[in-house]
Amino acid sequence: MPYFIHADIDAFYASVEQLDNPEYRGKPVIVGGIPGDRRTVVSTASYEARRYGVHSAMPIARAYELCPHGIFLRGRMKRYQEKSREVMGIFMEFTPDLRQISIDEAFLDITGTERIFGPPSELADKLKTTVRERTGLTVSTGLASNKYVAKIASGMSKPDGCFIVENGGEESFMRSLSVDKIWGAGNKAQAKFKKYGYKTCDDIYKIPLQRLCSVFGKAFGDFLYRAVRGEAASSFDYIRGARSISAEHTFGFDMYDQFAVETAIMKICNTLMYRLLDSRLESRTVSLKIRYEDFSTETARETSEHPVCTMNDLFDRLCALFHRKYKRGRGIRLIGAGLMNLENAECSSGELFEFEDERKIRLEKCIHEINKKFPRAAIKKARLI
């Protein structure tokens, strides 16, 4: 039968800072910015800081109010990417079927590995021990017969825990949870749960599918119906987390200079293409997010016949979306972009691409491999002035 592990590096950015700076260990570390930085939010808080109520996405100013004695740090993304690659490399030693869904978490399909590593529970323990001994970091894992349940299970015994949902126990496990544990149900959904008095997954379980679709819409209603029954992750096209990658950039002040915005888009393209190549995925759908000075947000997406295969291609598509969507004269506080509907990569030097495109594809793959082997090289695409 199938077995999946969802592995999540505990308090990743903060843990890396505590690893590199022993004097920070056991102290509240808050990564994202320092007091006085404009418009910065918490990226990661150590578990010591979380005891004071500090959490991800909280404004740094609020985090300082809650934990004024905390150690506030700006992030070091290159270092975090380096440690992420170390951990993901270890995961690959246990199974070649790895799906990384963010810098600090991944799904591992360990079906059929019993003869090599023993029972799935023993493999999970070996994986955790290997990561800790070789990287100094800890991971929390969830083990289940499908990805969706494994994802939720990994959050049940943090930090450095392993939670196992036995085969056949998926539904009872899900029904025992509160609605805030439903992966894929965001703030708007949670507000609607509260409005209708839904406190537990069991409350939702008892609602007929037709009623759920009437209240939440067909797509999300169907998602909820399946989720609370602990069904396989492959059923959940509604969940974006496992089917898209995204990145964004927050400006220190309202940005009106379109060239500066495009430069930020280029940096985002570097990040997205790196993750796309590293995951061996491809995408035909690009998305763009523009947040203005008043916090109003514009979004747009576009699907093309051919997948994105080079950074220039991605940059051109995103810039075209930006210039169609941007409301001239308005200050921008955040720009974001993503690649959606990810599929296994088939992008290669085939008939779809001109010779020049083939060269660019090969060049970008070479740069990617160099950066993987030599993280300090930091070779990146630059803009032409």
C-alpha positions as a Markdown table, in Angstrom:
| # | Residue | x | y | z |
|---|---|---|---|---|
| 1 | Met | 0.0 | 0.0 | 0.0 |
| 2 | Pro | 1.2 | 3.6 | -0.5 |
| 3 | Tyr | 3.0 | 5.5 | 2.2 |
| 4 | Phe | 3.9 | 9.2 | 2.2 |
| 5 | Ile | 5.9 | 11.3 | 4.6 |
| 6 | His | 5.5 | 15.1 | 4.8 |
| 7 | Ala | 8.6 | 16.6 | 6.3 |
| 8 | Asp | 8.8 | 20.1 | 7.6 |
| 9 | Ile | 12.0 | 21.8 | 8.8 |
| 10 | Asp | 11.2 | 23.2 | 12.2 |
| 11 | Ala | 11.2 | 27.1 | 12.4 |
| 12 | Phe | 13.6 | 26.9 | 9.5 |
| 13 | Tyr | 15.0 | 30.4 | 9.1 |
| 14 | Ala | 15.3 | 30.9 | 12.9 |
| 15 | Ser | 16.8 | 27.5 | 13.3 |
| 16 | Val | 19.5 | 28.3 | 10.7 |
| 17 | Glu | 20.3 | 31.5 | 12.6 |
| 18 | Gln | 20.6 | 29.6 | 15.9 |
| 19 | Leu | 22.7 | 27.0 | 14.2 |
| 20 | Asp | 25.2 | 29.5 | 12.8 |
| 21 | Asn | 25.2 | 31.7 | 15.9 |
| 22 | Pro | 25.3 | 29.5 | 19.0 |
| 23 | Glu | 24.7 | 32.5 | 21.3 |
| 24 | Tyr | 21.2 | 32.7 | 19.9 |
| 25 | Arg | 20.2 | 29.2 | 21.0 |
| 26 | Gly | 17.5 | 29.0 | 23.5 |
| 27 | Lys | 16.6 | 32.6 | 22.9 |
| 28 | Pro | 13.7 | 34.2 | 21.0 |
| 29 | Val | 14.9 | 34.7 | 17.4 |
| 30 | Ile | 12.6 | 36.6 | 15.0 |
| 31 | Val | 13.6 | 36.7 | 11.3 |
| 32 | Gly | 12.2 | 39.1 | 8.8 |
| 33 | Gly | 13.4 | 42.6 | 9.8 |
| 34 | Ile | 14.6 | 44.7 | 12.7 |
| 35 | Pro | 12.5 | 47.2 | 14.6 |
| 36 | Gly | 12.3 | 50.4 | 12.6 |
| 37 | Asp | 12.2 | 48.7 | 9.2 |
| 38 | Arg | 9.2 | 49.8 | 7.2 |
| 39 | Arg | 6.6 | 47.3 | 6.2 |
| 40 | Thr | 8.5 | 44.2 | 7.3 |
| 41 | Val | 6.8 | 41.1 | 8.6 |
| 42 | Val | 8.0 | 38.1 | 10.5 |
| 43 | Ser | 9.2 | 35.3 | 8.2 |
| 44 | Thr | 9.9 | 32.8 | 10.9 |
| 45 | Ala | 10.0 | 32.9 | 14.7 |
| 46 | Ser | 11.8 | 30.4 | 16.9 |
| 47 | Tyr | 9.8 | 28.4 | 19.3 |
| 48 | Glu | 11.1 | 30.5 | 22.1 |
| 49 | Ala | 9.6 | 33.6 | 20.4 |
| 50 | Arg | 6.3 | 31.8 | 19.7 |
| 51 | Arg | 5.7 | 31.5 | 23.4 |
| 52 | Tyr | 5.2 | 35.3 | 23.4 |
| 53 | Gly | 2.6 | 35.1 | 20.6 |
| 54 | Val | 4.9 | 36.0 | 17.8 |
| 55 | His | 4.1 | 34.2 | 14.5 |
| 56 | Ser | 4.8 | 34.3 | 10.8 |
| 57 | Ala | 3.3 | 37.2 | 8.7 |
| 58 | Met | 3.0 | 39.3 | 11.9 |
| 59 | Pro | 4.3 | 42.9 | 11.4 |
| 60 | Ile | 7.7 | 43.3 | 12.9 |
| 61 | Ala | 6.4 | 46.3 | 15.0 |
| 62 | Arg | 3.8 | 44.1 | 16.6 |
| 63 | Ala | 6.4 | 41.3 | 17.2 |
| 64 | Tyr | 8.6 | 43.9 | 19.0 |
| 65 | Glu | 5.7 | 44.9 | 21.2 |
| 66 | Leu | 5.1 | 41.3 | 22.2 |
| 67 | Cys | 8.8 | 40.3 | 22.5 |
| 68 | Pro | 11.0 | 43.5 | 22.9 |
| 69 | His | 13.9 | 41.4 | 24.2 |
| 70 | Gly | 13.9 | 39.2 | 21.1 |
| 71 | Ile | 16.7 | 38.9 | 18.6 |
| 72 | Phe | 15.5 | 40.5 | 15.4 |
| 73 | Leu | 17.3 | 39.7 | 12.2 |
| 74 | Arg | 17.0 | 40.4 | 8.5 |
| 75 | Gly | 16.9 | 37.2 | 6.5 |
| 76 | Arg | 19.8 | 35.6 | 4.6 |
| 77 | Met | 18.1 | 33.8 | 1.8 |
| 78 | Lys | 21.3 | 32.5 | 0.2 |
| 79 | Arg | 22.2 | 30.7 | 3.4 |
| 80 | Tyr | 18.7 | 29.3 | 3.8 |
| 81 | Gln | 18.7 | 28.0 | 0.3 |
| 82 | Glu | 22.0 | 26.4 | 0.9 |
| 83 | Lys | 20.7 | 24.6 | 4.0 |
| 84 | Ser | 17.5 | 23.7 | 2.2 |
| 85 | Arg | 19.5 | 22.0 | -0.5 |
| 86 | Glu | 21.4 | 20.0 | 2.1 |
| 87 | Val | 18.2 | 18.7 | 3.7 |
| 88 | Met | 16.4 | 17.9 | 0.4 |
| 89 | Gly | 19.5 | 16.1 | -0.7 |
| 90 | Ile | 19.2 | 13.8 | 2.4 |
| 91 | Phe | 15.5 | 13.3 | 1.6 |
| 92 | Met | 16.5 | 12.1 | -1.9 |
| 93 | Glu | 18.7 | 9.4 | -0.3 |
| 94 | Phe | 15.6 | 7.8 | 1.1 |
| 95 | Thr | 13.4 | 8.0 | -2.0 |
| 96 | Pro | 13.8 | 9.4 | -5.6 |
| 97 | Asp | 10.1 | 10.3 | -5.5 |
| 98 | Leu | 10.4 | 13.7 | -3.8 |
| 99 | Arg | 8.1 | 16.7 | -4.3 |
| 100 | Gln | 9.5 | 19.8 | -2.6 |
| 101 | Ile | 6.6 | 22.3 | -2.1 |
| 102 | Ser | 8.5 | 25.1 | -0.4 |
| 103 | Ile | 12.0 | 25.9 | 0.8 |
| 104 | Asp | 11.4 | 24.1 | 4.1 |
| 105 | Glu | 9.0 | 21.2 | 3.3 |
| 106 | Ala | 8.5 | 18.3 | 1.0 |
| 107 | Phe | 6.5 | 15.2 | 0.4 |
| 108 | Leu | 8.3 | 11.8 | 0.1 |
| 109 | Asp | 6.7 | 8.8 | -1.5 |
| 110 | Ile | 8.2 | 5.9 | 0.4 |
| 111 | Thr | 6.0 | 3.2 | -1.1 |
| 112 | Gly | 8.0 | 0.0 | -1.5 |
| 113 | Thr | 11.1 | 1.1 | 0.5 |
| 114 | Glu | 10.5 | -1.4 | 3.3 |
| 115 | Arg | 13.1 | -3.9 | 2.1 |
| 116 | Ile | 15.8 | -1.2 | 2.2 |
| 117 | Phe | 14.8 | 0.9 | 5.2 |
| 118 | Gly | 12.4 | -1.3 | 7.2 |
| 119 | Pro | 8.9 | -0.3 | 8.1 |
| 120 | Pro | 7.7 | 3.3 | 7.3 |
| 121 | Ser | 7.8 | 4.3 | 10.9 |
| 122 | Glu | 11.5 | 3.3 | 11.1 |
| 123 | Leu | 12.3 | 5.1 | 7.9 |
| 124 | Ala | 10.8 | 8.3 | 9.3 |
| 125 | Asp | 12.9 | 8.0 | 12.4 |
| 126 | Lys | 16.1 | 7.3 | 10.4 |
| 127 | Leu | 15.3 | 10.3 | 8.2 |
| 128 | Lys | 14.9 | 12.6 | 11.2 |
| 129 | Thr | 18.1 | 11.3 | 12.8 |
| 130 | Thr | 20.1 | 11.7 | 9.6 |
| 131 | Val | 19.0 | 15.3 | 9.0 |
| 132 | Arg | 19.8 | 16.3 | 12.6 |
| 133 | Glu | 23.2 | 14.6 | 12.6 |
| 134 | Arg | 24.3 | 16.0 | 9.2 |
| 135 | Thr | 22.8 | 19.4 | 9.2 |
| 136 | Gly | 22.1 | 20.4 | 12.8 |
| 137 | Leu | 18.4 | 21.0 | 12.0 |
| 138 | Thr | 15.3 | 19.1 | 13.1 |
| 139 | Val | 12.3 | 18.1 | 11.0 |
| 140 | Ser | 8.8 | 17.2 | 12.0 |
| 141 | Thr | 7.2 | 14.5 | 10.0 |
| 142 | Gly | 3.8 | 13.1 | 9.3 |
| 143 | Leu | 3.3 | 9.6 | 8.0 |
| 144 | Ala | 0.1 | 8.5 | 6.2 |
| 145 | Ser | -1.3 | 6.6 | 3.2 |
| 146 | Asn | -1.8 | 9.9 | 1.3 |
| 147 | Lys | -0.1 | 13.3 | 1.0 |
| 148 | Tyr | -3.0 | 15.4 | 2.3 |
| 149 | Val | -3.3 | 13.6 | 5.7 |
| 150 | Ala | 0.5 | 13.3 | 6.0 |
| 151 | Lys | 0.7 | 17.1 | 5.6 |
| 152 | Ile | -1.7 | 17.7 | 8.4 |
| 153 | Ala | -0.1 | 15.0 | 10.6 |
| 154 | Ser | 3.3 | 16.6 | 10.4 |
| 155 | Gly | 1.9 | 19.6 | 12.3 |
| 156 | Met | 0.6 | 17.5 | 15.2 |
| 157 | Ser | 3.8 | 17.0 | 17.1 |
| 158 | Lys | 6.0 | 20.0 | 16.5 |
| 159 | Pro | 8.9 | 20.5 | 16.9 |
| 160 | Asp | 11.0 | 17.5 | 16.1 |
| 161 | Gly | 8.0 | 15.1 | 16.2 |
| 162 | Cys | 6.7 | 12.3 | 14.1 |
| 163 | Phe | 2.9 | 11.7 | 13.9 |
| 164 | Ile | 1.6 | 8.5 | 12.3 |
| 165 | Val | -1.9 | 8.0 | 10.9 |
| 166 | Glu | -2.4 | 4.3 | 10.5 |
| 167 | Asn | -3.9 | 2.9 | 7.3 |
| 168 | Gly | -7.7 | 3.0 | 7.6 |
| 169 | Gly | -7.6 | 5.7 | 10.3 |
| 170 | Glu | -7.6 | 8.7 | 7.9 |
| 171 | Glu | -11.2 | 9.6 | 8.3 |
| 172 | Ser | -11.3 | 9.3 | 12.1 |
| 173 | Phe | -8.2 | 11.3 | 12.3 |
| 174 | Met | -9.6 | 14.1 | 10.2 |
| 175 | Arg | -13.0 | 14.1 | 12.0 |
| 176 | Ser | -11.2 | 14.6 | 15.3 |
| 177 | Leu | -9.6 | 17.9 | 14.3 |
| 178 | Ser | -10.8 | 21.4 | 14.6 |
| 179 | Val | -11.6 | 23.3 | 11.4 |
| 180 | Asp | -8.5 | 25.4 | 11.7 |
| 181 | Lys | -6.4 | 22.3 | 10.9 |
| 182 | Ile | -7.9 | 21.9 | 7.4 |
| 183 | Trp | -5.0 | 22.5 | 5.0 |
| 184 | Gly | -6.3 | 24.7 | 2.1 |
| 185 | Ala | -9.0 | 26.5 | 4.2 |
| 186 | Gly | -7.7 | 30.1 | 4.5 |
| 187 | Asn | -8.9 | 33.1 | 6.5 |
| 188 | Lys | -12.1 | 33.7 | 4.4 |
| 189 | Ala | -13.1 | 30.0 | 4.8 |
| 190 | Gln | -12.4 | 30.1 | 8.5 |
| 191 | Ala | -14.6 | 33.2 | 8.9 |
| 192 | Lys | -17.4 | 31.4 | 7.1 |
| 193 | Phe | -16.9 | 28.4 | 9.3 |
| 194 | Lys | -17.4 | 30.6 | 12.3 |
| 195 | Lys | -20.4 | 32.3 | 10.8 |
| 196 | Tyr | -22.2 | 28.9 | 10.3 |
| 197 | Gly | -21.0 | 27.5 | 13.6 |
| 198 | Tyr | -18.7 | 24.8 | 12.2 |
| 199 | Lys | -16.1 | 24.2 | 14.9 |
| 200 | Thr | -14.8 | 20.7 | 14.0 |
| 201 | Cys | -14.2 | 18.6 | 10.9 |
| 202 | Asp | -16.9 | 16.3 | 12.2 |
| 203 | Asp | -19.4 | 19.2 | 12.0 |
| 204 | Ile | -18.5 | 19.5 | 8.3 |
| 205 | Tyr | -18.5 | 15.7 | 7.8 |
| 206 | Lys | -22.2 | 15.7 | 8.7 |
| 207 | Ile | -23.2 | 18.2 | 6.1 |
| 208 | Pro | -24.4 | 16.8 | 2.7 |
| 209 | Leu | -22.2 | 17.6 | -0.3 |
| 210 | Gln | -25.0 | 19.6 | -2.0 |
| 211 | Arg | -25.3 | 21.8 | 1.0 |
| 212 | Leu | -21.5 | 22.4 | 1.2 |
| 213 | Cys | -21.4 | 23.3 | -2.5 |
| 214 | Ser | -24.3 | 25.7 | -1.9 |
| 215 | Val | -22.6 | 27.5 | 1.0 |
| 216 | Phe | -18.9 | 27.4 | -0.2 |
| 217 | Gly | -19.2 | 27.1 | -4.0 |
| 218 | Lys | -18.8 | 23.9 | -6.0 |
| 219 | Ala | -15.0 | 23.6 | -6.0 |
| 220 | Phe | -14.4 | 24.4 | -2.4 |
| 221 | Gly | -17.5 | 22.5 | -1.2 |
| 222 | Asp | -16.3 | 19.4 | -3.0 |
| 223 | Phe | -12.8 | 19.9 | -1.5 |
| 224 | Leu | -14.2 | 20.1 | 2.0 |
| 225 | Tyr | -16.3 | 17.0 | 1.5 |
| 226 | Arg | -13.2 | 15.0 | 0.5 |
| 227 | Ala | -10.8 | 16.6 | 3.0 |
| 228 | Val | -12.8 | 15.8 | 6.2 |
| 229 | Arg | -12.9 | 12.2 | 4.9 |
| 230 | Gly | -9.2 | 12.0 | 4.7 |
| 231 | Glu | -9.1 | 11.2 | 1.0 |
| 232 | Ala | -6.0 | 11.1 | -1.2 |
| 233 | Ala | -4.2 | 14.4 | -2.0 |
| 234 | Ser | -4.5 | 13.7 | -5.7 |
| 235 | Ser | -8.2 | 14.4 | -5.4 |
| 236 | Phe | -7.6 | 18.0 | -4.3 |
| 237 | Asp | -7.1 | 20.2 | -7.4 |
| 238 | Tyr | -8.4 | 23.0 | -5.2 |
| 239 | Ile | -5.2 | 23.1 | -3.1 |
| 240 | Arg | -2.7 | 25.4 | -4.6 |
| 241 | Gly | 0.1 | 24.7 | -2.2 |
| 242 | Ala | 1.2 | 21.5 | -4.0 |
| 243 | Arg | 0.4 | 22.7 | -7.5 |
| 244 | Ser | 2.0 | 26.1 | -7.6 |
| 245 | Ile | 5.1 | 28.1 | -6.6 |
| 246 | Ser | 5.2 | 31.8 | -5.9 |
| 247 | Ala | 7.5 | 34.5 | -4.6 |
| 248 | Glu | 7.0 | 38.2 | -3.8 |
| 249 | His | 8.9 | 41.4 | -3.0 |
| 250 | Thr | 7.8 | 44.1 | -0.5 |
| 251 | Phe | 9.2 | 47.6 | -1.2 |
| 252 | Gly | 10.4 | 49.7 | 1.7 |
| 253 | Phe | 8.2 | 52.6 | 0.5 |
| 254 | Asp | 5.5 | 53.1 | -2.1 |
| 255 | Met | 7.1 | 52.4 | -5.5 |
| 256 | Tyr | 6.1 | 54.4 | -8.6 |
| 257 | Asp | 9.2 | 53.7 | -10.7 |
| 258 | Gln | 8.2 | 51.0 | -13.2 |
| 259 | Phe | 11.8 | 50.1 | -14.0 |
| 260 | Ala | 12.4 | 49.4 | -10.3 |
| 261 | Val | 9.2 | 47.2 | -10.3 |
| 262 | Glu | 10.5 | 45.3 | -13.3 |
| 263 | Thr | 13.8 | 44.8 | -11.6 |
| 264 | Ala | 12.0 | 43.3 | -8.7 |
| 265 | Ile | 10.1 | 41.0 | -11.1 |
| 266 | Met | 13.4 | 39.8 | -12.5 |
| 267 | Lys | 14.6 | 38.9 | -9.1 |
| 268 | Ile | 11.4 | 37.0 | -8.5 |
| 269 | Cys | 11.9 | 35.2 | -11.9 |
| 270 | Asn | 15.4 | 34.1 | -10.6 |
| 271 | Thr | 13.7 | 32.5 | -7.6 |
| 272 | Leu | 10.8 | 30.9 | -9.5 |
| 273 | Met | 13.0 | 29.4 | -12.2 |
| 274 | Tyr | 15.5 | 28.0 | -9.7 |
| 275 | Arg | 12.7 | 26.2 | -7.9 |
| 276 | Leu | 11.0 | 25.1 | -11.1 |
| 277 | Leu | 14.3 | 23.5 | -12.4 |
| 278 | Asp | 15.1 | 22.0 | -9.0 |
| 279 | Ser | 11.7 | 20.3 | -8.8 |
| 280 | Arg | 11.8 | 19.1 | -12.4 |
| 281 | Leu | 8.5 | 20.7 | -13.1 |
| 282 | Glu | 7.0 | 22.9 | -15.8 |
| 283 | Ser | 4.1 | 25.4 | -16.0 |
| 284 | Arg | 2.1 | 27.1 | -18.7 |
| 285 | Thr | 0.3 | 29.4 | -16.3 |
| 286 | Val | 1.9 | 32.5 | -14.9 |
| 287 | Ser | 0.2 | 34.7 | -12.2 |
| 288 | Leu | 0.9 | 38.2 | -11.0 |
| 289 | Lys | -0.1 | 40.1 | -7.8 |
| 290 | Ile | 0.1 | 43.9 | -7.3 |
| 291 | Arg | -0.6 | 45.3 | -3.9 |
| 292 | Tyr | -1.1 | 49.1 | -3.8 |
| 293 | Glu | -0.4 | 51.7 | -1.1 |
| 294 | Asp | -3.9 | 51.3 | 0.3 |
| 295 | Phe | -3.6 | 47.5 | 0.5 |
| 296 | Ser | -6.0 | 46.9 | -2.4 |
| 297 | Thr | -4.7 | 44.1 | -4.5 |
| 298 | Glu | -4.8 | 43.3 | -8.2 |
| 299 | Thr | -4.2 | 39.8 | -9.6 |
| 300 | Ala | -4.0 | 38.4 | -13.0 |
| 301 | Arg | -3.0 | 35.1 | -14.7 |
| 302 | Glu | -2.4 | 33.9 | -18.2 |
| 303 | Thr | -2.1 | 30.4 | -19.7 |
| 304 | Ser | -0.1 | 29.9 | -22.8 |
| 305 | Glu | 0.2 | 27.0 | -25.2 |
| 306 | His | 3.8 | 26.3 | -24.4 |
| 307 | Pro | 5.4 | 25.9 | -21.0 |
| 308 | Val | 7.8 | 28.5 | -19.5 |
| 309 | Cys | 11.3 | 27.2 | -20.2 |
| 310 | Thr | 13.6 | 30.2 | -19.8 |
| 311 | Met | 13.9 | 33.1 | -17.4 |
| 312 | Asn | 13.6 | 35.6 | -20.2 |
| 313 | Asp | 10.4 | 34.0 | -21.3 |
| 314 | Leu | 9.0 | 34.1 | -17.7 |
| 315 | Phe | 10.1 | 37.8 | -17.3 |
| 316 | Asp | 8.5 | 38.8 | -20.6 |
| 317 | Arg | 5.2 | 37.1 | -19.7 |
| 318 | Leu | 5.1 | 38.7 | -16.2 |
| 319 | Cys | 6.0 | 42.2 | -17.5 |
| 320 | Ala | 3.3 | 42.0 | -20.1 |
| 321 | Leu | 0.8 | 41.1 | -17.4 |
| 322 | Phe | 2.1 | 43.9 | -15.2 |
| 323 | His | 1.7 | 46.6 | -17.9 |
| 324 | Arg | -1.8 | 45.4 | -18.7 |
| 325 | Lys | -2.9 | 45.3 | -15.1 |
| 326 | Tyr | -1.0 | 48.2 | -13.4 |
| 327 | Lys | -3.1 | 51.3 | -12.7 |
| 328 | Arg | -0.7 | 54.1 | -13.6 |
| 329 | Gly | 0.1 | 56.7 | -11.0 |
| 330 | Arg | -0.6 | 54.4 | -8.0 |
| 331 | Gly | 2.2 | 53.5 | -5.6 |
| 332 | Ile | 3.0 | 49.8 | -5.3 |
| 333 | Arg | 4.0 | 48.3 | -1.9 |
| 334 | Leu | 4.3 | 44.7 | -3.0 |
| 335 | Ile | 4.8 | 42.8 | -6.3 |
| 336 | Gly | 4.4 | 39.0 | -6.5 |
| 337 | Ala | 4.4 | 36.3 | -9.1 |
| 338 | Gly | 3.8 | 32.6 | -9.4 |
| 339 | Leu | 3.8 | 29.6 | -11.7 |
| 340 | Met | 0.6 | 27.5 | -11.5 |
| 341 | Asn | -0.8 | 24.1 | -12.5 |
| 342 | Leu | 2.6 | 22.5 | -12.2 |
| 343 | Glu | 3.3 | 19.3 | -14.2 |
| 344 | Asn | 6.2 | 17.0 | -14.6 |
| 345 | Ala | 8.8 | 18.7 | -16.9 |
| 346 | Glu | 8.8 | 17.7 | -20.5 |
| 347 | Cys | 10.5 | 20.9 | -21.7 |
| 348 | Ser | 13.5 | 19.9 | -23.8 |
| 349 | Ser | 15.1 | 20.7 | -27.1 |
| 350 | Gly | 12.2 | 19.6 | -29.2 |
| 351 | Glu | 10.3 | 20.9 | -32.2 |
| 352 | Leu | 8.5 | 23.5 | -30.1 |
| 353 | Phe | 11.6 | 25.6 | -29.6 |
| 354 | Glu | 13.9 | 27.5 | -31.8 |
| 355 | Phe | 17.7 | 26.8 | -31.7 |
| 356 | Glu | 18.3 | 30.0 | -29.7 |
| 357 | Asp | 15.7 | 28.9 | -27.1 |
| 358 | Glu | 17.4 | 25.5 | -26.8 |
| 359 | Arg | 20.7 | 27.3 | -26.1 |
| 360 | Lys | 19.1 | 29.5 | -23.4 |
| 361 | Ile | 17.4 | 26.5 | -21.8 |
| 362 | Arg | 20.7 | 24.6 | -21.6 |
| 363 | Leu | 22.5 | 27.6 | -20.3 |
| 364 | Glu | 20.0 | 28.2 | -17.5 |
| 365 | Lys | 20.2 | 24.5 | -16.5 |
| 366 | Cys | 24.0 | 24.7 | -16.4 |
| 367 | Ile | 23.8 | 27.9 | -14.2 |
| 368 | His | 21.3 | 26.1 | -11.9 |
| 369 | Glu | 23.6 | 23.1 | -11.5 |
| 370 | Ile | 26.6 | 25.4 | -10.8 |
| 371 | Asn | 24.6 | 27.2 | -8.1 |
| 372 | Lys | 23.6 | 23.8 | -6.6 |
| 373 | Lys | 27.2 | 22.6 | -6.4 |
| 374 | Phe | 28.7 | 26.0 | -5.4 |
| 375 | Pro | 26.1 | 28.0 | -3.5 |
| 376 | Arg | 28.5 | 30.9 | -3.0 |
| 377 | Ala | 28.8 | 31.4 | -6.7 |
| 378 | Ala | 25.3 | 33.0 | -6.7 |
| 379 | Ile | 25.2 | 33.3 | -10.5 |
| 380 | Lys | 22.0 | 35.2 | -11.4 |
| 381 | Lys | 20.2 | 36.7 | -14.4 |
| 382 | Ala | 20.7 | 40.5 | -14.6 |
| 383 | Arg | 18.6 | 43.1 | -16.3 |
| 384 | Leu | 19.8 | 45.1 | -19.3 |
| 385 | Ile | 19.7 | 48.9 | -18.7 |
